[in-house]
């Protein structure tokens, strides 16, 4: 694992400029539906309902914001017809702040980020993992990061959904799955994909444990200590707890989205329960919650 995956400069120009609290930044961080995550390479991703709606960075001494023009109302088929670029563009952040209502609506109608939480019988499958992830982050201030990504020594790319700081200072990595995610169940004779995924996360913890920071502390502790100091500097700090050690396993959090019992779902629950036997997960709580549903 490359040490560069944890590269972060607390005095980077972006963070210095944001520490002065420009008007557009105060408007953005004052929106309770949005949240910001610090990124390696001295950038910031801004999220709405789990969708990364803009990427903040510095260029020539000015803050710029990269955004996919889908969120600005562009339609792919029309762009292709009229040969208009469809993709990421860079704008001044003020130009994006003025369009936040439009951006939110575009996120809400995007199937990948659909956030319909009307749990009627015909609507229960509409909720998205990204939406649940965003709600977990917004509702619990001990979460300090989402979408933690890097590449393992064997070339495997990983992306862990959530990072939480416990009250005793443990940095805890968490993977989120909805109960109907096919990766929670075996495919024929192949083991469930979640097992491979969680094994790769264990490799990450082992590889990262071998890398020390500038003061000989674990690199993950150094990195998230910087993240929290930057968050405080730019006005988005969510907790006063400090990272002291790294939890030695990744936790799998399964979200029950079913509203009714069904024979096929009964079987699925048993299958997933067996898959999770060797994993650190909340499956027993999920099973109890499922058993309390009506038929």
C-alpha positions in Angstrom: 0.0 0.0 0.0 1.4 3.4 -1.0 2.0 5.9 1.7 0.8 8.5 -0.8 -2.8 7.4 -0.2 -2.6 9.2 3.1 -1.1 12.5 1.7 -2.8 15.5 3.3 -1.5 19.0 4.0 -3.2 20.9 6.8 -1.8 24.2 5.4 -2.9 23.5 1.8 -4.2 26.6 0.1 -7.8 25.3 -0.2 -8.1 24.9 3.6 -6.5 28.3 4.3 -8.9 30.0 2.0 -11.9 28.2 3.4 -10.8 29.0 7.0 -11.6 32.7 6.1 -15.3 31.6 5.7 -16.2 33.1 2.4 -19.9 33.9 2.1 -20.6 31.0 -0.4 -18.9 28.5 2.0 -20.9 29.6 5.0 -24.0 29.2 2.8 -23.0 25.7 1.8 -22.0 24.4 5.3 -25.1 25.9 6.7 -27.3 23.6 4.6 -28.2 20.7 6.8 -28.9 18.4 3.9 -25.3 18.7 2.6 -22.1 17.3 4.1 -18.4 17.6 3.2 -15.6 15.0 3.4 -11.9 15.8 3.3 -10.0 14.0 0.5 -6.4 13.1 0.1 -4.6 15.4 -2.3 -6.1 18.4 -0.4 -9.6 18.4 -1.9 -13.1 18.3 -0.5 -16.1 16.4 -1.8 -19.6 17.8 -1.1 -22.4 15.3 -0.9 -26.2 15.4 -1.1 -28.1 12.2 -0.3 -24.9 10.2 -0.9 -24.2 11.8 -4.3 -20.9 13.7 -4.7 -22.3 16.9 -6.2 -19.0 18.9 -6.3 -15.3 18.5 -5.8 -13.5 21.6 -4.4 -9.9 22.3 -5.2 -7.5 25.2 -5.7 -6.1 26.4 -9.0 -4.0 29.4 -9.5 -4.8 30.7 -6.1 -8.6 30.4 -6.5 -11.1 27.8 -5.3 -12.8 25.9 -8.1 -15.6 23.4 -8.1 -15.8 20.4 -10.4 -19.3 19.2 -11.0 -21.0 16.8 -13.5 -23.3 19.0 -15.6 -26.1 16.4 -15.2 -26.7 18.0 -11.8 -27.1 21.4 -13.5 -29.9 20.1 -15.7 -28.1 18.8 -18.8 -29.7 15.8 -20.5 -27.3 13.2 -22.0 -29.3 12.5 -25.1 -29.7 16.2 -26.0 -26.0 16.8 -25.4 -25.2 14.0 -27.8 -27.6 15.3 -30.4 -26.2 18.9 -30.3 -22.7 17.9 -29.6 -22.5 19.6 -26.3 -20.1 18.3 -23.8 -21.8 16.0 -21.2 -19.6 15.4 -18.2 -17.5 17.1 -15.5 -16.9 20.9 -15.8 -15.2 23.3 -13.5 -16.9 26.4 -12.2 -16.6 29.0 -9.5 -18.2 27.7 -6.4 -20.6 30.7 -6.3 -22.0 29.6 -9.7 -22.9 26.2 -8.1 -24.3 27.6 -4.8 -26.8 29.6 -6.9 -28.1 26.3 -8.4 -28.3 24.1 -5.2 -32.1 23.7 -5.5 -31.7 22.4 -9.1 -28.9 20.1 -8.1 -30.9 18.6 -5.2 -33.8 17.9 -7.6 -31.5 16.2 -10.1 -30.0 14.0 -7.3 -33.5 13.0 -6.2 -34.6 11.8 -9.6 -31.4 9.9 -10.3 -32.2 6.2 -9.8 -28.7 5.5 -8.3 -29.4 8.0 -5.5 -33.1 7.6 -5.2 -34.1 8.5 -1.7 -37.8 7.7 -1.6 -38.4 6.9 2.1 -42.2 6.3 1.8 -42.0 2.7 3.1 -45.2 1.5 1.5 -45.4 -2.0 0.2 -44.9 -1.0 -3.4 -42.1 1.5 -2.5 -39.8 -0.4 -0.2 -37.4 -1.4 -2.9 -36.9 2.2 -4.0 -34.6 3.3 -1.1 -31.0 3.4 -2.1 -27.8 2.4 -0.2 -26.4 5.9 -0.9 -29.3 7.5 0.8 -29.0 5.3 3.9 -25.3 6.0 4.0 -26.0 9.8 3.9 -28.6 9.6 6.7 -26.3 7.5 8.9 -23.6 10.2 8.4 -25.8 13.1 9.0 -27.6 11.7 12.0 -24.5 10.5 13.9 -21.8 13.1 14.4 -19.3 10.4 15.3 -19.0 9.7 11.6 -16.0 11.6 10.1 -15.7 10.2 6.6 -17.4 8.3 3.8 -16.2 6.5 0.6 -12.7 5.8 1.9 -10.8 4.5 -1.2 -7.3 3.2 -2.0 -5.5 0.3 -3.8 -4.1 -2.7 -2.0 -0.6 -4.1 -2.7 -2.1 -6.7 -5.0 -3.8 -4.1 -7.1 -7.3 -4.5 -5.6 -9.3 -1.3 -5.4 -11.3 -0.9 -2.3 -13.9 1.7 -1.2 -15.2 1.5 2.4 -18.6 3.2 2.9 -18.2 4.9 6.3 -15.6 5.8 8.9 -16.7 6.5 12.5 -14.8 7.6 15.6 -15.8 5.9 18.8 -16.0 7.7 22.1 -12.9 6.0 23.3 -11.0 7.1 20.2 -11.2 4.1 17.9 -11.2 4.7 14.2 -13.9 2.3 12.9 -14.4 1.4 9.3 -17.9 0.2 8.3 -19.4 -1.4 5.2 -23.1 -0.8 4.5 -25.3 -3.2 2.6 -29.1 -3.2 2.1 -30.7 -6.6 3.0 -31.7 -7.2 -0.6 -28.2 -6.7 -2.0 -27.3 -9.8 -4.0 -23.7 -9.6 -2.8 -24.9 -10.9 0.6 -25.8 -14.3 -0.9 -23.8 -17.0 -2.6 -24.1 -17.3 -6.4 -24.4 -21.0 -7.2 -21.3 -22.7 -5.9 -19.4 -19.3 -5.5 -19.2 -17.8 -2.1 -21.0 -14.5 -1.4 -19.2 -11.5 -2.8 -19.4 -9.8 0.6 -16.9 -12.4 2.0 -14.3 -11.5 -0.6 -15.0 -7.8 0.0 -14.6 -8.0 3.8 -11.4 -10.1 3.4 -10.0 -7.4 1.2 -10.8 -4.9 3.9 -9.0 -7.0 6.5 -6.0 -6.9 4.1 -6.2 -3.2 4.1 -6.0 -3.0 7.9 -3.0 -5.3 7.9 -1.2 -3.4 5.2 -2.0 0.0 6.8 -0.8 -1.2 10.2 2.8 -1.5 8.7 2.9 2.1 7.7 3.9 4.7 10.3 3.2 8.4 10.3 5.8 11.1 10.8 5.7 10.7 14.5 5.8 6.9 14.4 2.1 6.6 15.1 -0.1 4.5 12.8 -0.6 6.2 9.5 -4.4 6.0 9.8 -4.3 7.8 13.1 -2.0 10.5 11.7 -4.3 10.9 8.7 -7.6 11.2 10.5 -6.0 13.5 13.1 -5.2 15.8 10.2 -8.7 15.3 8.8 -10.3 16.4 12.1 -8.0 19.4 12.5 -8.9 20.5 9.0 -12.6 20.1 9.6 -12.2 22.3 12.7 -10.2 24.8 10.7 -12.9 25.2 8.0 -15.9 25.0 10.3 -17.3 21.5 9.8 -15.9 19.7 12.8 -18.5 17.1 14.0 -16.9 15.7 17.2 -14.4 16.6 19.8 -13.1 13.1 20.3 -9.7 12.3 18.9 -8.4 9.2 17.1 -6.2 7.0 19.3 -6.2 3.6 17.8 -7.7 1.7 14.8 -10.3 -1.0 15.4 -8.9 -4.3 14.3 -11.8 -5.3 12.1 -14.3 -3.9 9.6 -17.9 -3.9 10.7 -20.7 -4.9 8.2 -23.8 -2.9 8.8 -26.9 -4.4 7.1 -30.0 -2.3 6.7 -33.4 -4.0 6.7 -35.6 -2.4 4.0 -38.3 -5.1 4.0 -41.7 -4.1 5.4 -43.3 -7.5 5.2 -42.4 -11.2 5.7 -42.4 -13.6 2.8 -41.3 -17.2 2.4 -38.6 -16.3 -0.1 -37.4 -13.6 2.2 -37.4 -16.0 5.1 -35.0 -18.2 3.2 -32.9 -15.2 2.2 -32.6 -14.1 5.8 -31.4 -17.6 6.8 -28.9 -17.6 3.9 -27.5 -14.2 4.8 -27.3 -15.1 8.5 -25.1 -18.1 7.6 -22.9 -16.0 5.3 -22.3 -13.5 8.1 -21.2 -16.2 10.7 -17.5 -15.4 10.1 -18.0 -11.6 9.8 -18.4 -8.8 12.3 -21.9 -7.6 11.5 -25.3 -6.6 13.0 -27.1 -9.6 11.3 -28.6 -10.9 14.6 -30.3 -7.5 15.2 -31.5 -7.5 11.6 -33.0 -10.9 12.0 -34.9 -9.9 15.1 -36.2 -6.8 13.4 -37.4 -8.9 10.4 -39.1 -11.4 12.8 -41.2 -8.5 14.1 -42.6 -7.6 10.7 -46.1 -8.6 9.7 -46.7 -11.3 7.1 
